[in-house]
Amino acid sequence: MPDAPAASSKSQTFFRRSFSTLLLWGLVGIAFGSMKPWAHLALIGFLAIWAIAEFCHLSHRSGIPVHRRWSIFLSVGYGAGVSYFLLLGKTIPAELDFALIFLLVAGTMILQLRRPIEGAQSILAVTSTMLGGLWLTWMFYFTARLDFAPNFDGSLPGAYVLLWCLAVTKFTDMGAYITGSLIGKHKMIPHISPAKTWEGFVGALLFALLAAVGLYALFPSQLAIFPSWVHVIVLSQIVALLAVVGDLAESLWKRALAVKDSGHALPGIGGAMDLIDSLCFTAPAVYLYVTLFL
């Protein structure tokens, strides 16, 4: 008898997660289907600002100081800079990245100088602000770089590669969740994520491979940047590994703050951070792989 409520709870979570996933894929489909560069960048920018706002809110609520306005300002400014160059058909200059890093370090330090010293909290205010900016702004905006790569002419030559990355990343999450829920027994890293199992990890790798080869078979010309199946298979497993790491990285942050979900806007999923955590790790990897090896 005690198992019935648990089973019901798992079923509710599954349906809520499925509903949110379908809704999100619908929004992505609308933005992707339009093939309008501004629509892609607007969606990426919205998610980045939403995620950094969640990060700041939860940090403050958990007693970790963070420069909220500065974090959001840098996210908006960096996103505007990236969008400006991409929409004009120009490569994003390295100086823009240097500016973000410089302002995260120097600007945050300057802001902190105005506040009284409160022991380790003063250092936490600086480091947490820097972490949020690098993690949820700089790393996440590799989705935009990937979208416009490789020729950066103002169009979306990398749109299908981004879609491939997104699908493989989300299929990794889906595979881990479904396999872990059905047959998961051996805990993977219980001190960070008690629900993660090694069986789920194997399922994540298999689902990632399925999505990768399936899309490559369906869109061979659009994904012609991959010269062979070998690259598709290898990169799919790299993406799967980093998707799991990205999910665990956010779990580490949430567990340290005693938070279950980053938000409640997406039933069964959580908030923006829960949505993009894996992409913050997989999009940079796919971009680097494509630009360095293909």
RAHU-V236976 format. One record per pair of residues at least 12 apart in sequence whose ideal C-beta (glycine too) atoms are under 10 Angstrom apart, sorted by the first residue. I is the first residue (numbers start at 1). J is the second residue. D is the distance in Angstrom with one decimal. If there is no record, write none. Layout:
I & J & D
I & J & D
This chain:
10 & 181 & 6.5
12 & 267 & 9.3
12 & 268 & 8.3
13 & 177 & 9.3
13 & 181 & 8.9
13 & 267 & 9.0
13 & 268 & 5.6
13 & 269 & 9.9
14 & 177 & 8.3
14 & 178 & 8.7
14 & 181 & 7.4
14 & 268 & 7.5
15 & 267 & 8.9
15 & 268 & 7.5
16 & 266 & 8.7
16 & 267 & 4.0
16 & 268 & 3.2
16 & 269 & 8.0
17 & 173 & 9.7
17 & 174 & 9.0
17 & 177 & 7.4
17 & 266 & 8.7
17 & 267 & 7.6
17 & 268 & 3.2
17 & 269 & 6.0
17 & 270 & 9.8
18 & 174 & 9.7
18 & 267 & 9.8
18 & 268 & 7.3
19 & 266 & 9.2
19 & 267 & 6.4
19 & 268 & 6.9
19 & 269 & 9.6
20 & 265 & 8.9
20 & 266 & 4.4
20 & 267 & 5.4
20 & 268 & 5.1
20 & 269 & 4.7
20 & 270 & 8.9
20 & 274 & 9.8
20 & 275 & 8.9
21 & 170 & 7.6
21 & 173 & 9.2
21 & 174 & 7.8
21 & 266 & 8.8
21 & 268 & 7.9
21 & 269 & 7.2
21 & 275 & 9.9
23 & 266 & 7.9
23 & 267 & 9.3
23 & 269 & 9.7
24 & 170 & 8.8
24 & 266 & 7.2
24 & 269 & 7.9
24 & 275 & 7.1
25 & 166 & 9.3
25 & 167 & 9.3
25 & 170 & 8.3
27 & 43 & 7.4
28 & 40 & 9.7
28 & 43 & 7.5
28 & 162 & 9.9
28 & 163 & 8.2
28 & 166 & 7.1
28 & 167 & 9.7
28 & 170 & 9.6
29 & 163 & 9.6
30 & 43 & 9.1
31 & 43 & 4.7
31 & 44 & 9.1
32 & 147 & 9.6
32 & 156 & 8.9
32 & 159 & 6.7
32 & 160 & 9.1
32 & 162 & 8.4
32 & 163 & 6.2
32 & 166 & 9.0
35 & 155 & 8.5
35 & 156 & 6.0
35 & 159 & 6.7
36 & 156 & 8.5
37 & 83 & 8.6
37 & 86 & 6.9
37 & 87 & 5.8
37 & 89 & 9.5
37 & 144 & 9.5
37 & 147 & 8.0
37 & 148 & 7.4
37 & 154 & 6.6
37 & 155 & 7.0
37 & 156 & 5.9
37 & 159 & 9.2
38 & 83 & 7.9
38 & 86 & 9.7
38 & 87 & 6.7
39 & 156 & 9.8
40 & 83 & 9.6
40 & 86 & 9.2
40 & 143 & 8.7
40 & 144 & 7.4
40 & 147 & 5.5
40 & 148 & 8.6
40 & 156 & 6.5
40 & 159 & 7.3
40 & 162 & 8.1
41 & 79 & 7.8
41 & 80 & 9.6
41 & 82 & 7.6
41 & 83 & 4.6
41 & 84 & 9.8
41 & 86 & 6.7
41 & 87 & 7.1
41 & 141 & 9.6
41 & 143 & 9.7
41 & 144 & 6.1
41 & 147 & 8.1
41 & 148 & 9.0
42 & 79 & 9.7
42 & 83 & 8.5
43 & 143 & 9.3
43 & 144 & 9.9
44 & 79 & 7.5
44 & 82 & 8.6
44 & 83 & 8.6
44 & 140 & 7.5
44 & 141 & 6.9
44 & 142 & 9.9
44 & 143 & 5.5
44 & 144 & 5.2
44 & 147 & 7.8
44 & 162 & 9.6
44 & 276 & 9.4
44 & 279 & 9.9
44 & 283 & 9.9
45 & 75 & 8.4
45 & 76 & 7.9
45 & 78 & 9.6
45 & 79 & 4.4
45 & 80 & 8.0
45 & 82 & 8.6
45 & 83 & 6.9
45 & 140 & 9.9
45 & 141 & 8.7
45 & 144 & 8.5
46 & 79 & 9.3
46 & 272 & 8.7
47 & 136 & 9.2
47 & 140 & 7.2
47 & 143 & 8.6
47 & 272 & 5.7
47 & 273 & 9.7
47 & 275 & 7.0
47 & 276 & 5.7
47 & 279 & 8.9
48 & 72 & 9.8
48 & 75 & 5.5
48 & 76 & 8.7
48 & 78 & 8.4
48 & 79 & 5.8
48 & 82 & 9.7
48 & 136 & 6.5
48 & 137 & 5.8
48 & 138 & 9.6
48 & 139 & 9.9
48 & 140 & 5.3
48 & 141 & 6.6
48 & 143 & 9.0
48 & 144 & 9.2
48 & 272 & 8.4
48 & 276 & 7.9
48 & 280 & 9.8
49 & 71 & 9.8
49 & 72 & 6.4
49 & 75 & 5.4
49 & 76 & 6.4
49 & 79 & 7.3
49 & 136 & 9.3
49 & 137 & 8.9
49 & 272 & 8.6
50 & 75 & 9.7
50 & 136 & 9.4
50 & 262 & 9.7
50 & 263 & 8.4
50 & 265 & 8.4
50 & 271 & 7.5
50 & 272 & 3.9
50 & 273 & 8.6
50 & 275 & 8.7
50 & 276 & 8.9
51 & 75 & 8.5
51 & 132 & 8.7
51 & 135 & 8.8
51 & 136 & 4.5
51 & 137 & 8.4
51 & 140 & 7.0
51 & 262 & 7.8
51 & 263 & 9.4
51 & 271 & 7.8
51 & 272 & 4.0
51 & 273 & 5.0
51 & 274 & 9.2
51 & 275 & 7.8
51 & 276 & 5.7
51 & 277 & 8.7
51 & 280 & 8.6
52 & 66 & 9.7
52 & 68 & 8.8
52 & 71 & 5.3
52 & 72 & 5.9
52 & 73 & 9.9
52 & 74 & 8.4
52 & 75 & 4.7
52 & 76 & 9.2
52 & 129 & 10.0
52 & 132 & 5.6
52 & 133 & 7.5
52 & 135 & 9.0
52 & 136 & 4.9
52 & 137 & 6.2
52 & 140 & 9.1
52 & 272 & 8.6
52 & 273 & 8.9
53 & 68 & 7.9
53 & 71 & 8.3
53 & 72 & 6.2
53 & 75 & 8.5
53 & 132 & 9.8
53 & 136 & 9.5
53 & 263 & 9.5
53 & 271 & 9.5
53 & 272 & 8.0
53 & 273 & 9.8
54 & 132 & 9.6
54 & 136 & 8.6
54 & 259 & 9.9
54 & 261 & 9.7
54 & 262 & 4.8
54 & 263 & 5.5
54 & 265 & 9.3
54 & 270 & 9.1
54 & 271 & 5.0
54 & 272 & 5.5
54 & 273 & 5.2
54 & 274 & 8.9
54 & 275 & 10.0
55 & 68 & 9.1
55 & 71 & 7.4
55 & 72 & 9.9
55 & 75 & 9.8
55 & 128 & 8.4
55 & 129 & 9.6
55 & 131 & 8.4
55 & 132 & 4.5
55 & 133 & 9.4
55 & 135 & 7.9
55 & 136 & 5.8
55 & 137 & 9.8
55 & 250 & 9.9
55 & 253 & 8.4
55 & 262 & 7.7
55 & 271 & 9.8
55 & 272 & 9.0
55 & 273 & 6.4
56 & 68 & 4.0
56 & 69 & 8.7
56 & 70 & 9.5
56 & 71 & 5.5
56 & 72 & 7.2
56 & 128 & 8.7
56 & 129 & 8.4
56 & 132 & 6.7
56 & 136 & 9.8
57 & 262 & 9.0
57 & 263 & 8.6
57 & 271 & 9.5
58 & 253 & 8.7
58 & 254 & 7.9
58 & 257 & 6.0
58 & 258 & 10.0
58 & 259 & 5.6
58 & 261 & 9.7
58 & 262 & 6.4
58 & 263 & 8.5
58 & 271 & 8.9
58 & 273 & 8.2
59 & 71 & 9.4
59 & 124 & 8.9
59 & 125 & 9.3
59 & 128 & 5.6
59 & 129 & 8.9
59 & 131 & 9.3
59 & 132 & 7.6
59 & 253 & 9.2
59 & 257 & 7.2
59 & 259 & 9.9
60 & 128 & 9.8
61 & 257 & 8.0
61 & 258 & 10.0
61 & 259 & 8.2
62 & 253 & 10.0
62 & 254 & 9.6
62 & 256 & 8.2
62 & 257 & 4.0
62 & 258 & 6.8
62 & 259 & 6.9
63 & 121 & 8.4
63 & 124 & 9.2
63 & 257 & 8.7
64 & 121 & 8.2
64 & 124 & 5.7
64 & 125 & 8.1
64 & 127 & 9.5
64 & 128 & 5.5
64 & 253 & 10.0
64 & 256 & 8.8
64 & 257 & 7.1
65 & 112 & 8.9
65 & 115 & 8.5
65 & 118 & 7.9
65 & 121 & 5.5
65 & 122 & 7.8
65 & 123 & 9.6
65 & 124 & 5.8
65 & 125 & 3.8
65 & 126 & 9.0
65 & 128 & 7.0
65 & 129 & 8.6
66 & 108 & 9.3
66 & 124 & 8.2
66 & 125 & 6.2
66 & 126 & 9.2
66 & 127 & 9.4
66 & 128 & 4.5
66 & 129 & 5.2
66 & 130 & 9.7
66 & 131 & 8.9
66 & 132 & 6.6
67 & 104 & 9.8
67 & 107 & 8.6
67 & 108 & 5.8
67 & 111 & 5.3
67 & 112 & 7.6
67 & 115 & 9.6
67 & 125 & 6.5
67 & 126 & 8.2
67 & 128 & 8.6
67 & 129 & 4.6
67 & 130 & 9.7
67 & 132 & 9.2
67 & 133 & 9.6
68 & 129 & 8.6
68 & 132 & 9.3
69 & 111 & 9.2
70 & 103 & 8.5
70 & 104 & 8.8
70 & 107 & 6.5
70 & 108 & 6.4
70 & 110 & 9.7
70 & 111 & 5.9
70 & 112 & 10.0
70 & 129 & 6.5
70 & 132 & 9.9
70 & 133 & 8.7
71 & 104 & 8.8
71 & 108 & 8.7
71 & 128 & 9.0
71 & 129 & 5.6
71 & 130 & 9.3
71 & 131 & 9.8
71 & 132 & 5.3
71 & 133 & 6.0
71 & 136 & 8.7
71 & 137 & 8.1
72 & 132 & 9.6
72 & 133 & 10.0
72 & 137 & 9.6
73 & 103 & 9.1
73 & 107 & 9.2
74 & 99 & 9.4
74 & 100 & 6.5
74 & 103 & 6.0
74 & 104 & 6.6
74 & 107 & 7.7
74 & 108 & 9.1
74 & 129 & 8.8
74 & 132 & 9.2
74 & 133 & 5.5
74 & 137 & 6.5
74 & 138 & 9.4
75 & 100 & 9.4
75 & 132 & 8.5
75 & 133 & 7.2
75 & 136 & 7.4
75 & 137 & 4.5
75 & 138 & 9.4
75 & 140 & 9.2
75 & 141 & 9.1
76 & 137 & 9.3
77 & 96 & 9.7
77 & 99 & 8.7
77 & 100 & 8.2
77 & 103 & 8.3
77 & 137 & 9.4
78 & 96 & 7.1
78 & 97 & 8.6
78 & 99 & 8.1
78 & 100 & 5.0
78 & 103 & 8.9
78 & 104 & 9.7
78 & 133 & 8.2
78 & 137 & 5.6
78 & 138 & 7.2
78 & 141 & 6.8
79 & 137 & 7.4
79 & 140 & 9.5
79 & 141 & 6.7
79 & 144 & 8.2
81 & 93 & 8.9
81 & 95 & 9.6
81 & 96 & 5.0
81 & 97 & 9.6
81 & 99 & 7.9
81 & 100 & 8.4
81 & 141 & 9.7
82 & 96 & 7.0
82 & 97 & 9.5
82 & 100 & 9.7
82 & 137 & 9.7
82 & 138 & 9.9
82 & 141 & 5.5
82 & 142 & 10.0
82 & 144 & 5.5
82 & 145 & 7.8
82 & 148 & 9.3
83 & 141 & 9.5
83 & 144 & 7.5
84 & 96 & 9.3
85 & 144 & 10.0
85 & 148 & 9.1
85 & 152 & 8.1
85 & 154 & 9.7
86 & 144 & 6.3
86 & 145 & 8.2
86 & 147 & 8.0
86 & 148 & 4.9
86 & 149 & 10.0
86 & 152 & 6.9
86 & 153 & 9.8
86 & 154 & 7.2
86 & 155 & 9.9
86 & 156 & 9.5
87 & 148 & 9.1
87 & 154 & 6.3
88 & 152 & 9.5
88 & 153 & 9.9
88 & 154 & 6.5
89 & 148 & 8.7
89 & 151 & 8.9
89 & 152 & 6.5
89 & 153 & 4.7
89 & 154 & 3.2
89 & 155 & 7.9
90 & 148 & 9.8
90 & 152 & 6.5
90 & 153 & 9.1
90 & 154 & 8.2
91 & 145 & 9.4
91 & 148 & 8.9
91 & 149 & 9.4
91 & 151 & 9.2
91 & 152 & 4.7
91 & 153 & 9.9
92 & 141 & 8.8
92 & 144 & 8.4
92 & 145 & 6.5
92 & 148 & 8.6
92 & 152 & 7.8
96 & 141 & 9.9
97 & 138 & 7.0
97 & 141 & 9.5
100 & 133 & 6.9
100 & 134 & 8.4
100 & 137 & 7.2
100 & 138 & 6.0
100 & 141 & 9.3
101 & 130 & 8.8
101 & 133 & 8.5
101 & 134 & 7.7
101 & 138 & 7.8
103 & 133 & 8.4
104 & 126 & 9.2
104 & 129 & 7.0
104 & 130 & 4.9
104 & 131 & 9.3
104 & 132 & 9.0
104 & 133 & 4.6
104 & 134 & 6.9
104 & 137 & 8.8
104 & 138 & 8.6
105 & 126 & 8.2
105 & 129 & 9.6
105 & 130 & 6.5
105 & 133 & 9.6
107 & 129 & 9.0
107 & 133 & 9.8
108 & 125 & 7.7
108 & 126 & 5.1
108 & 127 & 8.9
108 & 128 & 9.4
108 & 129 & 4.7
108 & 130 & 6.2
108 & 133 & 8.4
109 & 125 & 10.0
109 & 126 & 6.1
109 & 129 & 9.8
109 & 130 & 9.6
111 & 125 & 8.4
111 & 126 & 8.6
111 & 129 & 8.3
112 & 125 & 5.7
112 & 126 & 5.4
112 & 129 & 8.6
128 & 253 & 9.9
131 & 253 & 8.5
132 & 253 & 9.9
132 & 273 & 9.8
134 & 280 & 9.5
135 & 246 & 9.6
135 & 249 & 8.1
135 & 250 & 9.0
135 & 253 & 8.8
135 & 273 & 9.2
135 & 276 & 9.9
135 & 277 & 9.0
135 & 280 & 6.0
135 & 281 & 9.4
136 & 250 & 9.9
136 & 272 & 8.5
136 & 273 & 7.1
136 & 276 & 7.4
136 & 277 & 9.0
136 & 280 & 6.7
137 & 280 & 9.5
138 & 280 & 9.1
138 & 284 & 8.9
139 & 246 & 9.1
139 & 276 & 9.3
139 & 279 & 8.7
139 & 280 & 4.3
139 & 281 & 7.2
139 & 282 & 9.9
139 & 283 & 7.5
139 & 284 & 5.7
140 & 272 & 9.8
140 & 276 & 5.7
140 & 277 & 9.5
140 & 279 & 6.6
140 & 280 & 5.0
140 & 281 & 9.8
140 & 283 & 7.2
140 & 284 & 9.0
141 & 280 & 9.5
141 & 283 & 8.5
141 & 284 & 9.3
142 & 162 & 9.7
142 & 165 & 9.5
142 & 279 & 8.6
142 & 280 & 8.1
142 & 281 & 9.6
142 & 282 & 9.0
142 & 283 & 4.2
142 & 284 & 4.2
142 & 285 & 8.6
142 & 286 & 8.1
142 & 287 & 5.0
142 & 288 & 8.5
143 & 158 & 9.8
143 & 162 & 6.2
143 & 165 & 7.8
143 & 166 & 8.0
143 & 276 & 8.4
143 & 279 & 6.2
143 & 280 & 8.9
143 & 282 & 9.3
143 & 283 & 4.6
143 & 284 & 9.1
143 & 286 & 9.4
143 & 287 & 8.6
144 & 158 & 9.5
144 & 162 & 8.7
144 & 283 & 8.8
144 & 287 & 9.7
145 & 158 & 8.2
145 & 162 & 9.4
145 & 283 & 7.9
145 & 284 & 8.4
145 & 286 & 9.9
145 & 287 & 5.3
145 & 288 & 9.8
145 & 290 & 9.9
145 & 291 & 8.9
146 & 158 & 5.1
146 & 159 & 9.0
146 & 161 & 6.0
146 & 162 & 4.8
146 & 163 & 9.9
146 & 164 & 9.5
146 & 165 & 6.4
146 & 166 & 9.6
146 & 282 & 9.8
146 & 283 & 5.7
146 & 284 & 8.6
146 & 285 & 10.0
146 & 286 & 6.0
146 & 287 & 4.6
146 & 288 & 9.8
146 & 290 & 7.3
146 & 291 & 9.3
147 & 159 & 5.8
147 & 160 & 9.8
147 & 161 & 8.1
147 & 162 & 4.7
147 & 163 & 9.2
147 & 165 & 9.7
147 & 283 & 9.3
147 & 287 & 9.7
148 & 162 & 9.2
149 & 161 & 7.3
149 & 162 & 8.9
149 & 225 & 8.8
149 & 286 & 9.6
149 & 287 & 6.5
149 & 290 & 6.4
149 & 291 & 6.7
150 & 225 & 7.2
150 & 287 & 9.7
150 & 290 & 6.8
150 & 291 & 6.8
150 & 294 & 8.3
157 & 222 & 9.6
157 & 225 & 8.5
158 & 225 & 7.9
158 & 286 & 9.3
158 & 287 & 8.5
158 & 290 & 7.7
159 & 222 & 8.1
160 & 215 & 8.0
160 & 216 & 10.0
160 & 219 & 5.8
160 & 221 & 9.2
160 & 222 & 3.9
160 & 223 & 5.6
160 & 224 & 9.3
160 & 225 & 8.6
161 & 215 & 10.0
161 & 222 & 8.5
161 & 223 & 6.7
161 & 225 & 6.1
161 & 226 & 8.4
161 & 286 & 6.9
161 & 287 & 8.8
161 & 290 & 6.5
161 & 294 & 9.6
162 & 279 & 9.7
162 & 283 & 7.6
162 & 286 & 8.2
162 & 287 & 9.3
163 & 215 & 7.4
163 & 219 & 8.5
163 & 222 & 8.7
163 & 223 & 9.1
164 & 211 & 8.1
164 & 212 & 7.0
164 & 214 & 10.0
164 & 215 & 5.2
164 & 216 & 7.6
164 & 219 & 8.1
164 & 222 & 8.9
164 & 223 & 6.1
164 & 225 & 9.5
164 & 226 & 8.5
164 & 232 & 8.6
164 & 235 & 8.9
164 & 236 & 8.9
164 & 239 & 9.0
164 & 286 & 7.9
165 & 212 & 9.6
165 & 235 & 8.9
165 & 236 & 9.8
165 & 239 & 6.5
165 & 243 & 9.7
165 & 279 & 7.6
165 & 282 & 5.9
165 & 283 & 5.9
165 & 285 & 8.6
165 & 286 & 4.5
165 & 287 & 8.6
165 & 289 & 9.9
165 & 290 & 9.5
166 & 211 & 9.6
166 & 239 & 10.0
166 & 278 & 9.7
166 & 279 & 7.0
166 & 282 & 8.5
166 & 283 & 8.4
166 & 286 & 9.7
167 & 208 & 9.2
167 & 210 & 9.9
167 & 211 & 4.8
167 & 212 & 8.0
167 & 214 & 8.4
167 & 215 & 5.9
167 & 239 & 9.8
168 & 207 & 8.7
168 & 208 & 5.0
168 & 209 & 8.5
168 & 210 & 9.2
168 & 211 & 4.9
168 & 212 & 5.0
168 & 213 & 9.9
168 & 214 & 9.8
168 & 215 & 7.9
168 & 232 & 9.5
168 & 235 & 8.2
168 & 236 & 5.5
168 & 237 & 9.5
168 & 238 & 9.6
168 & 239 & 4.8
168 & 240 & 7.0
168 & 243 & 7.7
168 & 278 & 10.0
168 & 282 & 7.5
168 & 286 & 8.5
169 & 208 & 8.0
169 & 211 & 8.8
169 & 239 & 6.1
169 & 240 & 8.3
169 & 242 & 8.4
169 & 243 & 4.8
169 & 246 & 8.2
169 & 247 & 9.6
169 & 276 & 9.6
169 & 277 & 9.9
169 & 278 & 5.0
169 & 279 & 5.7
169 & 281 & 8.7
169 & 282 & 4.7
169 & 283 & 8.1
169 & 286 & 9.0
170 & 207 & 9.2
170 & 208 & 9.4
170 & 211 & 8.0
170 & 243 & 8.3
170 & 275 & 9.5
170 & 278 & 7.8
170 & 279 & 8.7
170 & 282 & 9.8
171 & 204 & 8.2
171 & 206 & 9.3
171 & 207 & 4.4
171 & 208 & 5.5
171 & 209 & 8.8
171 & 210 & 6.7
171 & 211 & 3.8
171 & 212 & 8.2
171 & 214 & 9.0
171 & 215 & 9.7
171 & 236 & 9.2
171 & 239 & 9.5
171 & 240 & 8.5
171 & 243 & 8.9
172 & 201 & 9.6
172 & 203 & 9.1
172 & 204 & 4.5
172 & 205 & 7.7
172 & 206 & 9.6
172 & 207 & 6.2
172 & 208 & 4.5
172 & 209 & 9.6
172 & 211 & 8.1
172 & 212 & 9.9
172 & 236 & 8.9
172 & 237 & 9.8
172 & 239 & 6.9
172 & 240 & 4.6
172 & 241 & 8.7
172 & 242 & 8.9
172 & 243 & 4.0
172 & 244 & 6.7
172 & 246 & 9.5
172 & 247 & 8.5
172 & 278 & 7.0
172 & 282 & 8.3
173 & 200 & 9.9
173 & 204 & 7.4
173 & 207 & 8.6
173 & 208 & 9.4
173 & 240 & 9.7
173 & 243 & 6.5
173 & 244 & 8.6
173 & 246 & 9.5
173 & 247 & 6.6
173 & 269 & 9.4
173 & 274 & 9.9
173 & 275 & 10.0
173 & 277 & 9.3
173 & 278 & 6.3
174 & 203 & 8.8
174 & 204 & 8.3
174 & 207 & 5.9
174 & 208 & 9.4
174 & 211 & 8.8
175 & 200 & 7.6
175 & 201 & 9.0
175 & 202 & 8.5
175 & 203 & 4.2
175 & 204 & 4.4
175 & 205 & 7.4
175 & 206 & 6.1
175 & 207 & 2.6
175 & 208 & 6.6
175 & 209 & 9.2
175 & 210 & 8.0
175 & 211 & 8.7
175 & 240 & 8.2
175 & 243 & 9.7
176 & 188 & 9.2
176 & 195 & 9.2
176 & 196 & 7.1
176 & 197 & 8.3
176 & 199 & 9.1
176 & 200 & 4.1
176 & 201 & 6.4
176 & 202 & 9.0
176 & 203 & 5.9
176 & 204 & 3.9
176 & 205 & 9.0
176 & 207 & 7.8
176 & 208 & 9.5
176 & 240 & 9.0
176 & 243 & 8.4
176 & 244 & 6.8
176 & 247 & 7.8
177 & 195 & 8.5
177 & 196 & 9.8
177 & 200 & 7.0
177 & 203 & 8.4
177 & 204 & 8.7
177 & 207 & 9.5
177 & 268 & 10.0
178 & 200 & 8.2
178 & 203 & 6.4
178 & 204 & 9.5
178 & 207 & 7.7
179 & 197 & 8.0
179 & 198 & 9.9
179 & 199 & 5.6
179 & 200 & 4.9
179 & 201 & 8.4
179 & 202 & 6.8
179 & 203 & 2.5
179 & 204 & 7.3
179 & 205 & 9.8
179 & 206 & 7.9
179 & 207 & 7.8
180 & 195 & 6.6
180 & 196 & 6.8
180 & 197 & 4.6
180 & 198 & 9.0
180 & 199 & 6.1
180 & 200 & 2.8
180 & 201 & 8.1
180 & 202 & 9.6
180 & 203 & 6.8
180 & 204 & 8.6
181 & 195 & 8.5
181 & 197 & 9.2
181 & 199 & 9.8
181 & 200 & 7.9
181 & 203 & 9.5
182 & 199 & 8.3
182 & 200 & 9.1
182 & 203 & 8.4
183 & 197 & 8.3
183 & 199 & 5.1
183 & 200 & 8.5
183 & 202 & 9.6
183 & 203 & 8.3
184 & 196 & 8.2
184 & 197 & 3.2
184 & 198 & 7.9
184 & 199 & 4.5
184 & 200 & 5.0
184 & 201 & 9.2
184 & 202 & 9.8
184 & 203 & 8.4
185 & 197 & 6.5
185 & 198 & 8.4
185 & 199 & 6.5
185 & 200 & 10.0
186 & 198 & 4.6
186 & 199 & 6.6
186 & 200 & 9.5
186 & 201 & 9.5
187 & 200 & 10.0
188 & 200 & 7.2
188 & 201 & 5.8
188 & 244 & 8.6
188 & 248 & 8.7
189 & 201 & 9.7
189 & 244 & 9.7
189 & 248 & 6.5
189 & 251 & 8.6
189 & 252 & 9.3
191 & 252 & 9.4
191 & 255 & 8.1
192 & 247 & 9.9
192 & 248 & 5.8
192 & 249 & 9.2
192 & 250 & 10.0
192 & 251 & 5.2
192 & 252 & 5.2
192 & 253 & 9.8
192 & 254 & 9.4
192 & 255 & 5.9
192 & 256 & 9.4
193 & 244 & 9.7
193 & 247 & 7.6
193 & 248 & 6.0
193 & 250 & 9.5
193 & 251 & 4.4
193 & 252 & 8.4
193 & 254 & 9.3
193 & 255 & 7.8
194 & 251 & 9.5
194 & 255 & 9.5
195 & 251 & 9.2
196 & 244 & 8.0
196 & 247 & 8.2
196 & 248 & 7.2
196 & 251 & 8.0
200 & 244 & 9.0
201 & 240 & 8.8
201 & 241 & 9.2
201 & 244 & 6.5
204 & 240 & 5.5
204 & 241 & 8.8
204 & 243 & 7.1
204 & 244 & 5.9
204 & 247 & 9.3
205 & 236 & 8.4
205 & 237 & 6.2
205 & 240 & 5.0
205 & 241 & 8.0
205 & 243 & 10.0
205 & 244 & 8.9
206 & 240 & 8.9
207 & 236 & 9.8
207 & 240 & 8.0
208 & 233 & 9.9
208 & 235 & 9.7
208 & 236 & 5.0
208 & 237 & 6.9
208 & 238 & 9.4
208 & 239 & 6.2
208 & 240 & 3.6
208 & 241 & 8.9
208 & 243 & 7.3
208 & 244 & 9.5
208 & 282 & 9.8
209 & 232 & 8.9
209 & 233 & 6.7
209 & 236 & 5.2
209 & 237 & 7.0
209 & 239 & 10.0
209 & 240 & 7.6
210 & 236 & 8.9
211 & 236 & 7.4
211 & 239 & 9.3
211 & 240 & 9.4
212 & 226 & 9.3
212 & 229 & 9.5
212 & 231 & 9.9
212 & 232 & 5.3
212 & 233 & 6.9
212 & 234 & 9.6
212 & 235 & 7.3
212 & 236 & 3.4
212 & 237 & 8.6
212 & 239 & 7.6
212 & 240 & 8.7
213 & 229 & 7.1
213 & 232 & 6.1
213 & 233 & 7.0
213 & 236 & 7.4
215 & 232 & 8.7
215 & 236 & 9.7
216 & 228 & 9.9
216 & 229 & 7.1
216 & 231 & 9.3
216 & 232 & 4.8
216 & 233 & 9.2
216 & 236 & 9.1
217 & 229 & 9.3
217 & 232 & 9.4
225 & 290 & 6.3
225 & 294 & 5.7
226 & 289 & 9.9
226 & 290 & 8.6
226 & 294 & 6.9
227 & 293 & 9.7
227 & 294 & 6.7
231 & 289 & 8.1
231 & 290 & 9.3
231 & 293 & 7.5
231 & 294 & 6.8
234 & 289 & 8.6
234 & 293 & 9.4
235 & 282 & 9.8
235 & 285 & 8.1
235 & 286 & 6.7
235 & 289 & 5.6
235 & 290 & 8.5
235 & 293 & 8.9
235 & 294 & 9.3
238 & 282 & 8.3
238 & 285 & 5.9
238 & 286 & 8.2
238 & 289 & 7.1
239 & 278 & 8.8
239 & 279 & 9.9
239 & 281 & 8.8
239 & 282 & 4.8
239 & 283 & 9.3
239 & 285 & 6.6
239 & 286 & 6.4
239 & 289 & 9.0
240 & 278 & 9.6
240 & 282 & 8.6
241 & 281 & 9.1
241 & 282 & 9.2
241 & 285 & 9.1
242 & 278 & 7.5
242 & 279 & 9.7
242 & 280 & 9.4
242 & 281 & 4.2
242 & 282 & 5.0
242 & 283 & 9.4
242 & 284 & 8.6
242 & 285 & 5.3
242 & 286 & 9.1
243 & 277 & 8.9
243 & 278 & 4.0
243 & 279 & 8.2
243 & 281 & 6.8
243 & 282 & 5.3
243 & 285 & 9.5
244 & 278 & 7.8
244 & 281 & 9.0
244 & 282 & 10.0
245 & 277 & 9.7
245 & 278 & 8.3
245 & 281 & 5.7
245 & 282 & 9.2
245 & 285 & 10.0
246 & 276 & 8.7
246 & 277 & 5.0
246 & 278 & 3.9
246 & 279 & 7.2
246 & 280 & 5.7
246 & 281 & 3.6
246 & 282 & 6.7
246 & 283 & 9.7
246 & 285 & 9.8
247 & 274 & 8.8
247 & 277 & 5.6
247 & 278 & 5.3
247 & 281 & 8.7
248 & 277 & 9.0
248 & 278 & 9.6
248 & 281 & 9.8
249 & 277 & 6.8
249 & 278 & 9.0
249 & 280 & 8.2
249 & 281 & 7.2
250 & 262 & 7.4
250 & 270 & 9.4
250 & 273 & 5.9
250 & 274 & 6.9
250 & 276 & 9.1
250 & 277 & 3.8
250 & 278 & 8.4
250 & 280 & 8.6
250 & 281 & 9.9
251 & 274 & 9.7
251 & 277 & 8.4
253 & 273 & 8.3
253 & 277 & 8.9
254 & 270 & 9.1
254 & 273 & 8.3
254 & 274 & 8.7
254 & 277 & 9.5
259 & 273 & 9.7
260 & 274 & 9.8
261 & 273 & 8.7
261 & 274 & 5.9
262 & 274 & 5.0
262 & 275 & 8.5
262 & 276 & 9.8
262 & 277 & 8.3
263 & 275 & 9.1
